[in-house]
Amino acid sequence: MFSATRRRVLDGLNSRYIYGRLPLLHTIVFLVEMAVTMRLASKFNSYYADRPVLTTMVTNAVLGGVADTVAQLITAFKTQRHKRSRSTSDDFFSIEIHELDKERPPALGELGYASDRPPAFDFERLTRFMSYGFFMAPVQFQWFKFLSRTFPLTKNSPTIPALKRVAVDQLMFAPFGLVCFFTFMTVAEGGDRRMLFRKFQDVYLPTLRANFVLWPAVQILNFRVVPLQFQIPFVSTVGIAWTAYLSLTNSAEESN
């Protein structure tokens, strides 16, 4: 009974759009995640002082969820826009259904219905990304501590140690991190060894090249300016766009 009710509610939310463009359920999830993020940001120092590793894990999980939600929102928006631009008659049909459906009035703004709507919000995919961020955070935590101890910044020459940190991070941890990401996602999706091999064959090297374009500059700023306790949250915050890219890449490969 509860499961059937939940399914009806989710189906209803997935079929509604804000002004015919933004999927309602995706937007609700995003706003909830942002509220949690703002709460974490306001209390981060006190949480970190008591439990640094756990605080980093929770922060990483929440930001990973934000990134995947952004990716799903982008996909739904692009699909809906493509469908709307394909034929103006589709818009008219959607409006007609909306006007005739008197028993379910719009929840927010001008909400439309679509028979050929984009994929529903994937909570399992969201959970996988949040789980990856959660379990990867301790590894990142120890890695950043290692870099801080091995290449300490000095007042006389802070730039050279920061550049060394970036070089070691990008040449050692970045390839390893992508291996962990694609392996975790493939296994969590129920993939076998063949699917994992195909994913590495198709998307690993292009993703690694994209990593080398973005992250060296980000990490120079991170290691040079940001205090140690904020380095992982800073990376995770900047990495929302990067993780959204990974999410889109992973889901595109999954659908092939």
Accessible surface in RSA format (square Angstrom, percent):
REM  Atomic radii and reference values for relative SASA: ProtOr
REM  Chains: A
REM  Algorithm: Lee & Richards
REM  Probe-radius: 1.40
REM  Slices: 20
REM RES _ NUM      All-atoms   Total-Side   Main-Chain    Non-polar    All polar
REM                ABS   REL    ABS   REL    ABS   REL    ABS   REL    ABS   REL
RES MET A   1   190.35  98.6 144.24  95.5  46.12 109.8 121.62 103.4  68.73  91.1
RES PHE A   2   157.17  78.6 149.45  92.6   7.73  20.1 153.43  93.0   3.74  10.7
RES SER A   3    66.47  56.2  63.85  85.2   2.62   6.0  37.76  80.4  28.70  40.2
RES ALA A   4    47.22  43.4  39.61  61.1   7.61  17.3  45.39  63.9   1.84   4.9
RES THR A   5    51.34  36.5  51.34  52.1   0.00   0.0  46.44  62.4   4.90   7.4
RES ARG A   6   131.73  55.3 126.17  64.3   5.56  13.2  38.38  52.5  93.35  56.6
RES ARG A   7   161.48  67.8 158.52  80.8   2.95   7.0  45.95  62.8 115.52  70.0
RES ARG A   8   148.42  62.3 138.13  70.4  10.30  24.5  72.84  99.5  75.58  45.8
RES VAL A   9    81.87  53.9  73.94  66.9   7.93  19.1  80.80  70.2   1.07   2.9
RES LEU A  10    51.68  28.8  51.68  37.0   0.00   0.0  51.68  36.3   0.00   0.0
RES ASP A  11    67.62  47.4  65.79  65.5   1.83   4.3  21.16  49.8  46.46  46.3
RES GLY A  12    10.71  13.2   0.00   N/A  10.71  13.2  10.15  27.9   0.56   1.2
RES LEU A  13    42.52  23.7  42.01  30.1   0.51   1.3  42.01  29.5   0.51   1.4
RES ASN A  14    12.17   8.4   7.18   6.9   4.99  12.0   1.16   2.8  11.01  10.6
RES SER A  15    10.43   8.8  10.43  13.9   0.00   0.0   9.83  20.9   0.60   0.8
RES ARG A  16    18.23   7.7  18.21   9.3   0.01   0.0   1.76   2.4  16.46  10.0
RES TYR A  17     3.29   1.5   3.29   1.9   0.00   0.0   0.57   0.4   2.73   3.4
RES ILE A  18    18.30  10.4  16.87  12.6   1.44   3.5  16.87  12.1   1.44   3.9
RES TYR A  19   126.52  59.1 119.89  68.2   6.63  17.3  82.00  61.6  44.52  54.9
RES GLY A  20     9.90  12.2   0.00   N/A   9.90  12.2   9.44  25.9   0.46   1.0
RES ARG A  21   114.24  48.0 113.95  58.1   0.30   0.7  28.25  38.6  85.99  52.1
RES LEU A  22    68.56  38.2  68.56  49.0   0.00   0.0  68.56  48.1   0.00   0.0
RES PRO A  23     2.72   2.0   2.72   2.5   0.00   0.0   2.72   2.2   0.00   0.0
RES LEU A  24     9.17   5.1   9.17   6.6   0.00   0.0   9.17   6.4   0.00   0.0
RES LEU A  25     7.48   4.2   7.41   5.3   0.07   0.2   7.41   5.2   0.07   0.2
RES HIS A  26     5.67   3.1   5.67   3.9   0.00   0.0   3.22   3.3   2.45   2.8
RES THR A  27    21.42  15.2  21.36  21.7   0.06   0.1  21.20  28.5   0.21   0.3
RES ILE A  28    69.64  39.6  68.73  51.2   0.91   2.2  69.58  50.1   0.06   0.2
RES VAL A  29    17.25  11.3  15.00  13.6   2.25   5.4  17.25  15.0   0.00   0.0
RES PHE A  30    53.27  26.7  53.27  33.0   0.00   0.0  53.27  32.3   0.00   0.0
RES LEU A  31   107.96  60.1 102.24  73.1   5.72  14.4 102.59  72.0   5.37  14.5
RES VAL A  32    87.80  57.8  84.61  76.6   3.19   7.7  87.67  76.2   0.13   0.4
RES GLU A  33    17.23   9.9  16.14  12.2   1.09   2.6  16.46  31.8   0.78   0.6
RES MET A  34    64.89  33.6  64.72  42.8   0.17   0.4  62.10  52.8   2.78   3.7
RES ALA A  35    63.43  58.3  48.92  75.5  14.51  33.0  56.98  80.2   6.45  17.1
RES VAL A  36    66.80  44.0  63.85  57.8   2.95   7.1  66.71  58.0   0.09   0.2
RES THR A  37    24.36  17.3  23.93  24.3   0.42   1.0  23.93  32.1   0.42   0.6
RES MET A  38   124.76  64.6 121.08  80.1   3.68   8.8 100.09  85.1  24.67  32.7
RES ARG A  39   138.52  58.2 133.08  67.8   5.43  12.9  53.64  73.3  84.88  51.4
RES LEU A  40    21.50  12.0  21.43  15.3   0.07   0.2  21.50  15.1   0.00   0.0
RES ALA A  41    67.90  62.4  40.57  62.6  27.33  62.2  48.11  67.7  19.79  52.4
RES SER A  42    84.00  71.0  42.87  57.2  41.12  94.7  50.91 108.4  33.09  46.4
RES LYS A  43    84.61  41.3  82.41  50.6   2.19   5.2  26.85  24.2  57.76  61.5
RES PHE A  44    12.69   6.3  12.28   7.6   0.41   1.1  12.32   7.5   0.37   1.1
RES ASN A  45    98.09  67.6  89.43  86.4   8.66  20.9  33.50  80.6  64.58  62.4
RES SER A  46    61.65  52.1  50.05  66.8  11.61  26.7  54.82 116.7   6.84   9.6
RES TYR A  47    84.85  39.6  81.98  46.6   2.87   7.5  63.48  47.7  21.37  26.3
RES TYR A  48    38.76  18.1  37.55  21.4   1.21   3.2  28.64  21.5  10.12  12.5
RES ALA A  49    81.66  75.1  45.32  69.9  36.34  82.7  55.14  77.6  26.52  70.3
RES ASP A  50   117.79  82.5  89.49  89.1  28.30  66.9  27.31  64.3  90.47  90.2
RES ARG A  51   157.07  65.9 153.76  78.4   3.31   7.9  41.13  56.2 115.94  70.3
RES PRO A  52    46.99  34.2  46.99  42.8   0.00   0.0  46.99  38.8   0.00   0.0
RES VAL A  53    51.37  33.8  50.52  45.7   0.85   2.0  50.52  43.9   0.85   2.3
RES LEU A  54    74.28  41.4  72.08  51.6   2.19   5.5  72.48  50.9   1.80   4.8
RES THR A  55     9.67   6.9   4.89   5.0   4.78  11.4   5.42   7.3   4.25   6.4
RES THR A  56     1.80   1.3   1.65   1.7   0.15   0.3   0.53   0.7   1.27   1.9
RES MET A  57    27.41  14.2  27.41  18.1   0.00   0.0  19.07  16.2   8.34  11.1
RES VAL A  58    55.35  36.4  54.86  49.7   0.49   1.2  55.35  48.1   0.00   0.0
RES THR A  59    11.17   7.9  11.17  11.3   0.00   0.0  11.17  15.0   0.00   0.0
RES ASN A  60    13.71   9.5  10.93  10.6   2.78   6.7   0.78   1.9  12.94  12.5
RES ALA A  61     9.35   8.6   9.35  14.4   0.00   0.0   9.35  13.2   0.00   0.0
RES VAL A  62    13.96   9.2  13.37  12.1   0.59   1.4  13.80  12.0   0.17   0.5
RES LEU A  63     9.86   5.5   8.65   6.2   1.21   3.1   8.98   6.3   0.88   2.4
RES GLY A  64    10.69  13.2   0.00   N/A  10.69  13.2   9.70  26.6   0.98   2.2
RES GLY A  65     0.11   0.1   0.00   N/A   0.11   0.1   0.11   0.3   0.00   0.0
RES VAL A  66     2.59   1.7   2.59   2.3   0.00   0.0   2.59   2.3   0.00   0.0
RES ALA A  67     0.44   0.4   0.44   0.7   0.00   0.0   0.44   0.6   0.00   0.0
RES ASP A  68     0.00   0.0   0.00   0.0   0.00   0.0   0.00   0.0   0.00   0.0
RES THR A  69     0.00   0.0   0.00   0.0   0.00   0.0   0.00   0.0   0.00   0.0
RES VAL A  70    34.97  23.0  34.97  31.7   0.00   0.0  34.97  30.4   0.00   0.0
RES ALA A  71     0.00   0.0   0.00   0.0   0.00   0.0   0.00   0.0   0.00   0.0
RES GLN A  72     9.22   5.2   6.81   5.0   2.42   5.8   4.08   8.7   5.14   3.9
RES LEU A  73    31.43  17.5  31.43  22.5   0.00   0.0  31.43  22.1   0.00   0.0
RES ILE A  74    68.33  38.9  65.65  48.9   2.68   6.5  68.33  49.2   0.00   0.0
RES THR A  75    50.03  35.6  46.91  47.6   3.12   7.4  45.07  60.5   4.96   7.5
RES ALA A  76     2.53   2.3   1.95   3.0   0.58   1.3   2.26   3.2   0.27   0.7
RES PHE A  77    61.10  30.6  60.99  37.8   0.11   0.3  60.99  37.0   0.11   0.3
RES LYS A  78   115.26  56.2 111.49  68.4   3.77   9.0  55.52  50.0  59.74  63.6
RES THR A  79    51.42  36.6  45.80  46.4   5.63  13.4  37.05  49.8  14.37  21.7
RES GLN A  80     8.82   4.9   8.80   6.4   0.02   0.0   0.35   0.7   8.47   6.4
RES ARG A  81   136.12  57.2 135.20  68.9   0.92   2.2  43.42  59.3  92.70  56.2
RES HIS A  82   113.75  62.2 109.56  76.1   4.19  10.7  76.26  78.6  37.49  43.6
RES LYS A  83    14.59   7.1  14.59   9.0   0.00   0.0   6.44   5.8   8.15   8.7
RES ARG A  84    58.00  24.4  53.97  27.5   4.03   9.6   8.18  11.2  49.82  30.2
RES SER A  85    90.20  76.2  51.36  68.6  38.83  89.5  49.55 105.5  40.65  56.9
RES ARG A  86   134.40  56.4 101.24  51.6  33.16  79.0  58.28  79.7  76.12  46.1
RES SER A  87    37.26  31.5  30.23  40.3   7.02  16.2  25.44  54.2  11.82  16.6
RES THR A  88   116.73  83.0 110.12 111.6   6.60  15.7  78.58 105.5  38.15  57.7
RES SER A  89    69.00  58.3  61.26  81.8   7.73  17.8  51.23 109.1  17.77  24.9
RES ASP A  90    44.69  31.3  41.22  41.0   3.47   8.2   7.89  18.6  36.80  36.7
RES ASP A  91    34.23  24.0  31.97  31.8   2.26   5.3  16.16  38.0  18.06  18.0
RES PHE A  92   129.88  65.0 127.61  79.0   2.27   5.9 129.50  78.5   0.38   1.1
RES PHE A  93   113.22  56.6 112.61  69.8   0.61   1.6 113.22  68.6   0.00   0.0
RES SER A  94    17.49  14.8  16.90  22.6   0.59   1.4  10.61  22.6   6.88   9.6
RES ILE A  95    89.09  50.7  88.60  66.0   0.49   1.2  89.09  64.2   0.00   0.0
RES GLU A  96    59.25  34.0  59.25  44.8   0.00   0.0  15.91  30.8  43.33  35.4
RES ILE A  97    58.74  33.4  57.31  42.7   1.43   3.4  58.29  42.0   0.45   1.2
RES HIS A  98    42.87  23.4  37.23  25.9   5.64  14.4  17.07  17.6  25.80  30.0
RES GLU A  99    84.78  48.7  79.75  60.3   5.03  12.0  31.30  60.5  53.48  43.7
RES LEU A 100   139.17  77.5 120.05  85.9  19.12  48.1 120.62  84.7  18.55  49.9
RES ASP A 101    37.34  26.2  27.83  27.7   9.51  22.5  14.93  35.1  22.41  22.3
RES LYS A 102   159.97  78.0 136.03  83.5  23.94  57.0  98.07  88.3  61.90  65.9
RES GLU A 103   163.27  93.7 132.79 100.5  30.48  72.6  54.92 106.2 108.35  88.5
RES ARG A 104   109.71  46.1 105.73  53.9   3.99   9.5  49.78  68.0  59.94  36.3
RES PRO A 105    91.24  66.5  82.32  75.0   8.92  32.4  85.31  70.4   5.94  36.9
RES PRO A 106    59.60  43.4  40.26  36.7  19.35  70.3  40.26  33.2  19.35 120.2
RES ALA A 107    68.77  63.2  31.63  48.8  37.14  84.5  40.63  57.2  28.13  74.5
RES LEU A 108    98.41  54.8  94.23  67.4   4.18  10.5  98.24  69.0   0.17   0.4
RES GLY A 109    37.87  46.7   0.00   N/A  37.87  46.7  18.39  50.5  19.47  43.6
RES GLU A 110   123.43  70.9 119.24  90.2   4.19  10.0  44.48  86.0  78.96  64.5
RES LEU A 111     2.49   1.4   0.08   0.1   2.41   6.1   0.92   0.6   1.57   4.2
RES GLY A 112    13.61  16.8   0.00   N/A  13.61  16.8  13.18  36.2   0.43   1.0
RES TYR A 113    15.16   7.1  14.34   8.2   0.82   2.1  14.69  11.0   0.48   0.6
RES ALA A 114     9.23   8.5   0.82   1.3   8.41  19.1   5.34   7.5   3.89  10.3
RES SER A 115   103.19  87.2  58.49  78.1  44.69 103.0  46.66  99.4  56.52  79.2
RES ASP A 116    85.89  60.2  79.31  78.9   6.58  15.6  28.16  66.3  57.73  57.6
RES ARG A 117    89.65  37.6  70.59  36.0  19.06  45.4   9.87  13.5  79.78  48.4
RES PRO A 118     5.92   4.3   0.79   0.7   5.14  18.7   1.87   1.5   4.06  25.2
RES PRO A 119    95.29  69.4  79.03  72.0  16.26  59.1  90.95  75.1   4.34  27.0
RES ALA A 120    52.61  48.4  34.97  54.0  17.64  40.1  36.57  51.5  16.04  42.5
RES PHE A 121    11.15   5.6   0.00   0.0  11.15  29.0   0.00   0.0  11.15  31.9
RES ASP A 122    55.81  39.1  50.65  50.4   5.15  12.2  18.33  43.1  37.48  37.4
RES PHE A 123    79.14  39.6  75.72  46.9   3.41   8.9  75.92  46.0   3.22   9.2
RES GLU A 124   128.73  73.9 124.34  94.1   4.39  10.5  46.31  89.6  82.42  67.3
RES ARG A 125    28.31  11.9  28.31  14.4   0.00   0.0   8.01  10.9  20.30  12.3
RES LEU A 126    16.08   9.0  16.08  11.5   0.00   0.0  16.08  11.3   0.00   0.0
RES THR A 127    81.38  57.9  79.31  80.4   2.07   4.9  57.29  76.9  24.09  36.4
RES ARG A 128    33.36  14.0  31.41  16.0   1.95   4.6  14.00  19.1  19.36  11.7
RES PHE A 129     4.34   2.2   2.84   1.8   1.50   3.9   2.84   1.7   1.50   4.3
RES MET A 130    60.16  31.2  59.77  39.6   0.39   0.9  45.13  38.4  15.03  19.9
RES SER A 131    31.10  26.3  26.61  35.5   4.49  10.3  11.09  23.6  20.01  28.0
RES TYR A 132    37.88  17.7  37.43  21.3   0.45   1.2  30.69  23.1   7.19   8.9
RES GLY A 133     7.55   9.3   0.00   N/A   7.55   9.3   7.55  20.7   0.00   0.0
RES PHE A 134    59.09  29.6  59.09  36.6   0.00   0.0  59.09  35.8   0.00   0.0
RES PHE A 135   128.37  64.2 116.01  71.9  12.36  32.2 116.89  70.9  11.48  32.9
RES MET A 136    17.57   9.1  15.79  10.4   1.78   4.2   7.91   6.7   9.66  12.8
RES ALA A 137     0.00   0.0   0.00   0.0   0.00   0.0   0.00   0.0   0.00   0.0
RES PRO A 138    39.87  29.1  38.72  35.3   1.15   4.2  39.67  32.8   0.20   1.2
RES VAL A 139    63.99  42.1  58.50  53.0   5.49  13.2  62.84  54.6   1.15   3.1
RES GLN A 140    26.88  15.0  26.88  19.6   0.00   0.0   0.05   0.1  26.84  20.4
RES PHE A 141    22.13  11.1  21.27  13.2   0.86   2.2  21.54  13.1   0.59   1.7
RES GLN A 142   100.38  56.1  96.99  70.9   3.39   8.1  45.44  96.7  54.94  41.7
RES TRP A 143    35.56  14.3  31.77  15.4   3.80   8.9  35.07  18.7   0.49   0.8
RES PHE A 144     7.45   3.7   6.58   4.1   0.87   2.3   6.58   4.0   0.87   2.5
RES LYS A 145    71.76  35.0  71.27  43.7   0.49   1.2  24.89  22.4  46.86  49.9
RES PHE A 146    81.41  40.7  81.41  50.4   0.00   0.0  81.41  49.4   0.00   0.0
RES LEU A 147     0.18   0.1   0.18   0.1   0.00   0.0   0.18   0.1   0.00   0.0
RES SER A 148    32.17  27.2  28.13  37.5   4.04   9.3   2.62   5.6  29.54  41.4
RES ARG A 149   158.44  66.5 132.20  67.4  26.25  62.5  78.46 107.2  79.99  48.5
RES THR A 150    65.02  46.2  39.64  40.2  25.38  60.5  40.89  54.9  24.13  36.5
RES PHE A 151    38.70  19.4  35.80  22.2   2.90   7.5  38.70  23.5   0.00   0.0
RES PRO A 152    75.88  55.3  72.22  65.8   3.66  13.3  73.65  60.8   2.23  13.9
RES LEU A 153    65.95  36.7  37.57  26.9  28.38  71.3  37.72  26.5  28.23  76.0
RES THR A 154    68.60  48.8  60.33  61.2   8.27  19.7  62.71  84.2   5.89   8.9
RES LYS A 155   208.12 101.5 174.33 107.0  33.79  80.5 124.27 111.9  83.86  89.3
RES ASN A 156   150.77 104.0 116.10 112.2  34.67  83.5  31.39  75.5 119.38 115.4
RES SER A 157    48.73  41.2  44.21  59.0   4.52  10.4  36.96  78.7  11.77  16.5
RES PRO A 158    25.92  18.9  25.92  23.6   0.00   0.0  25.92  21.4   0.00   0.0
RES THR A 159    67.01  47.7  67.01  67.9   0.00   0.0  46.83  62.9  20.18  30.5
RES ILE A 160    92.32  52.5  92.32  68.8   0.00   0.0  92.32  66.5   0.00   0.0
RES PRO A 161    18.79  13.7  18.77  17.1   0.02   0.1  18.79  15.5   0.00   0.0
RES ALA A 162     0.75   0.7   0.75   1.2   0.00   0.0   0.75   1.1   0.00   0.0
RES LEU A 163    77.75  43.3  73.24  52.4   4.51  11.3  73.59  51.7   4.16  11.2
RES LYS A 164   105.25  51.3 101.74  62.4   3.51   8.4  50.73  45.7  54.52  58.1
RES ARG A 165    10.61   4.5  10.61   5.4   0.00   0.0   0.00   0.0  10.61   6.4
RES VAL A 166    10.39   6.8  10.39   9.4   0.00   0.0  10.39   9.0   0.00   0.0
RES ALA A 167    47.06  43.3  40.42  62.4   6.64  15.1  46.87  66.0   0.19   0.5
RES VAL A 168    34.62  22.8  32.72  29.6   1.91   4.6  34.61  30.1   0.01   0.0
RES ASP A 169     5.00   3.5   5.00   5.0   0.00   0.0   0.00   0.0   5.00   5.0
RES GLN A 170    12.41   6.9  12.41   9.1   0.00   0.0   8.81  18.8   3.59   2.7
RES LEU A 171   132.27  73.7 112.79  80.7  19.48  49.0 113.69  79.8  18.58  50.0
RES MET A 172   116.89  60.5 103.33  68.4  13.57  32.3  87.97  74.8  28.92  38.3
RES PHE A 173    26.87  13.4  24.87  15.4   2.00   5.2  26.87  16.3   0.00   0.0
RES ALA A 174    12.03  11.1   2.48   3.8   9.55  21.7  10.99  15.5   1.04   2.7
RES PRO A 175    31.74  23.1  31.58  28.8   0.15   0.6  31.74  26.2   0.00   0.0
RES PHE A 176    99.38  49.7  93.77  58.1   5.60  14.6  98.56  59.8   0.81   2.3
RES GLY A 177    11.25  13.9   0.00   N/A  11.25  13.9  10.71  29.4   0.54   1.2
RES LEU A 178     9.11   5.1   8.55   6.1   0.56   1.4   8.55   6.0   0.56   1.5
RES VAL A 179    62.53  41.1  62.53  56.6   0.00   0.0  62.53  54.3   0.00   0.0
RES CYS A 180    31.36  23.7  25.05  27.9   6.31  14.8  11.57  29.3  19.79  21.3
RES PHE A 181     2.99   1.5   2.99   1.9   0.00   0.0   2.99   1.8   0.00   0.0
RES PHE A 182     0.00   0.0   0.00   0.0   0.00   0.0   0.00   0.0   0.00   0.0
RES THR A 183    45.54  32.4  45.54  46.2   0.00   0.0  41.70  56.0   3.84   5.8
RES PHE A 184    62.59  31.3  55.98  34.7   6.61  17.2  61.64  37.4   0.95   2.7
RES MET A 185     0.12   0.1   0.12   0.1   0.00   0.0   0.00   0.0   0.12   0.2
RES THR A 186     0.97   0.7   0.96   1.0   0.01   0.0   0.97   1.3   0.00   0.0
RES VAL A 187    99.04  65.2  88.65  80.3  10.39  25.0  88.93  77.3  10.12  27.4
RES ALA A 188    48.69  44.8  13.50  20.8  35.18  80.0  24.78  34.9  23.90  63.3
RES GLU A 189    38.55  22.1   4.05   3.1  34.50  82.1   7.59  14.7  30.96  25.3
RES GLY A 190    67.75  83.5   0.00   N/A  67.75  83.5  35.31  96.9  32.44  72.7
RES GLY A 191    16.50  20.3   0.00   N/A  16.50  20.3   0.51   1.4  15.99  35.8
RES ASP A 192    87.31  61.2  74.01  73.7  13.30  31.5  46.53 109.5  40.78  40.7
RES ARG A 193   208.78  87.7 199.32 101.6   9.46  22.5  79.10 108.1 129.68  78.6
RES ARG A 194   195.26  82.0 186.71  95.2   8.55  20.4  69.38  94.8 125.88  76.3
RES MET A 195    83.47  43.2  80.10  53.0   3.37   8.0  59.78  50.8  23.69  31.4
RES LEU A 196    38.92  21.7  38.92  27.8   0.00   0.0  38.92  27.3   0.00   0.0
RES PHE A 197   133.16  66.6 128.70  79.7   4.46  11.6 132.67  80.4   0.49   1.4
RES ARG A 198   108.01  45.3 107.89  55.0   0.12   0.3  34.77  47.5  73.23  44.4
RES LYS A 199     5.65   2.8   5.56   3.4   0.09   0.2   4.81   4.3   0.83   0.9
RES PHE A 200    50.10  25.1  43.59  27.0   6.51  17.0  43.76  26.5   6.34  18.1
RES GLN A 201   125.47  70.2  91.63  67.0  33.83  80.6  35.79  76.2  89.68  68.0
RES ASP A 202    65.96  46.2  45.52  45.3  20.45  48.3  17.68  41.6  48.28  48.1
RES VAL A 203    18.11  11.9  17.66  16.0   0.45   1.1  18.11  15.7   0.00   0.0
RES TYR A 204    29.98  14.0  29.98  17.1   0.00   0.0  24.78  18.6   5.20   6.4
RES LEU A 205   105.81  58.9 105.64  75.6   0.18   0.4 105.64  74.2   0.18   0.5
RES PRO A 206    56.24  41.0  50.87  46.4   5.36  19.5  51.87  42.8   4.37  27.1
RES THR A 207     0.54   0.4   0.54   0.6   0.00   0.0   0.00   0.0   0.54   0.8
RES LEU A 208    22.94  12.8  22.94  16.4   0.00   0.0  22.94  16.1   0.00   0.0
RES ARG A 209   145.42  61.1 142.65  72.7   2.77   6.6  70.13  95.9  75.28  45.6
RES ALA A 210    29.20  26.8  20.77  32.1   8.42  19.2  25.83  36.4   3.36   8.9
RES ASN A 211     9.09   6.3   9.09   8.8   0.00   0.0   0.00   0.0   9.09   8.8
RES PHE A 212    80.38  40.2  66.95  41.5  13.43  34.9  67.25  40.8  13.13  37.6
RES VAL A 213   128.63  84.6 102.55  92.8  26.07  62.8 108.17  94.0  20.46  55.5
RES LEU A 214    65.92  36.7  61.03  43.7   4.89  12.3  64.45  45.3   1.47   4.0
RES TRP A 215    14.49   5.8  14.49   7.0   0.00   0.0  13.27   7.1   1.22   2.0
RES PRO A 216    38.90  28.3  38.90  35.5   0.00   0.0  38.90  32.1   0.00   0.0
RES ALA A 217    70.47  64.8  58.60  90.4  11.87  27.0  62.41  87.9   8.06  21.3
RES VAL A 218    19.74  13.0  16.23  14.7   3.50   8.4  19.70  17.1   0.04   0.1
RES GLN A 219     8.11   4.5   8.11   5.9   0.00   0.0   0.00   0.0   8.11   6.2
RES ILE A 220    65.88  37.5  65.88  49.1   0.00   0.0  65.88  47.4   0.00   0.0
RES LEU A 221    92.17  51.3  89.22  63.8   2.96   7.4  92.00  64.6   0.17   0.5
RES ASN A 222     0.00   0.0   0.00   0.0   0.00   0.0   0.00   0.0   0.00   0.0
RES PHE A 223     1.93   1.0   0.06   0.0   1.87   4.9   0.06   0.0   1.87   5.3
RES ARG A 224    96.13  40.4  87.67  44.7   8.47  20.2  18.18  24.8  77.95  47.2
RES VAL A 225   100.27  66.0  75.74  68.6  24.53  59.1  80.62  70.1  19.65  53.3
RES VAL A 226    23.74  15.6  16.75  15.2   6.99  16.8  17.81  15.5   5.93  16.1
RES PRO A 227    72.50  52.8  60.54  55.2  11.96  43.5  72.50  59.9   0.00   0.0
RES LEU A 228    70.26  39.1  58.77  42.0  11.49  28.9  58.77  41.3  11.49  30.9
RES GLN A 229    60.57  33.9  57.47  42.0   3.10   7.4   7.48  15.9  53.08  40.3
RES PHE A 230    63.28  31.7  63.14  39.1   0.13   0.3  63.14  38.3   0.13   0.4
RES GLN A 231     5.32   3.0   5.32   3.9   0.00   0.0   0.00   0.0   5.32   4.0
RES ILE A 232     7.68   4.4   7.12   5.3   0.56   1.4   7.41   5.3   0.27   0.7
RES PRO A 233    17.46  12.7  16.80  15.3   0.66   2.4  17.46  14.4   0.00   0.0
RES PHE A 234    50.67  25.4  44.77  27.7   5.91  15.4  49.98  30.3   0.70   2.0
RES VAL A 235    17.83  11.7  17.60  15.9   0.23   0.6  17.60  15.3   0.23   0.6
RES SER A 236    17.27  14.6   6.58   8.8  10.69  24.6  11.42  24.3   5.84   8.2
RES THR A 237    75.97  54.0  69.49  70.4   6.48  15.4  56.06  75.3  19.91  30.1
RES VAL A 238    51.36  33.8  37.07  33.6  14.29  34.4  44.44  38.6   6.92  18.8
RES GLY A 239     3.29   4.1   0.00   N/A   3.29   4.1   3.29   9.0   0.00   0.0
RES ILE A 240    38.25  21.8  37.77  28.1   0.48   1.2  38.25  27.5   0.00   0.0
RES ALA A 241    74.07  68.1  61.13  94.3  12.94  29.4  66.93  94.3   7.14  18.9
RES TRP A 242    27.61  11.1  25.39  12.3   2.22   5.2  17.22   9.2  10.39  16.9
RES THR A 243    29.24  20.8  29.24  29.6   0.00   0.0   9.68  13.0  19.56  29.6
RES ALA A 244     5.42   5.0   5.42   8.4   0.00   0.0   5.42   7.6   0.00   0.0
RES TYR A 245    83.59  39.0  81.15  46.2   2.44   6.3  66.07  49.7  17.52  21.6
RES LEU A 246    11.60   6.5  11.60   8.3   0.00   0.0  11.60   8.2   0.00   0.0
RES SER A 247     0.54   0.5   0.00   0.0   0.54   1.2   0.00   0.0   0.54   0.8
RES LEU A 248    57.49  32.0  54.76  39.2   2.73   6.9  54.89  38.6   2.60   7.0
RES THR A 249    23.97  17.0  17.32  17.6   6.66  15.9  17.52  23.5   6.45   9.7
RES ASN A 250     4.53   3.1   4.53   4.4   0.00   0.0   0.03   0.1   4.51   4.4
RES SER A 251    25.64  21.7  21.08  28.1   4.56  10.5  13.90  29.6  11.74  16.4
RES ALA A 252    54.18  49.8  47.42  73.2   6.76  15.4  53.91  75.9   0.27   0.7
RES GLU A 253    14.81   8.5   9.09   6.9   5.73  13.6   3.85   7.5  10.96   8.9
RES GLU A 254    76.54  43.9  55.63  42.1  20.91  49.8  21.31  41.2  55.23  45.1
RES SER A 255    94.34  79.7  54.30  72.5  40.03  92.2  50.53 107.6  43.80  61.4
RES ASN A 256   110.90  76.5  68.20  65.9  42.70 102.8  34.34  82.6  76.56  74.0
END  Absolute sums over single chains surface
CHAIN  1 A    14299.5      12528.8       1770.7       9556.9       4742.6
END  Absolute sums over all chains
TOTAL         14299.5      12528.8       1770.7       9556.9       4742.6
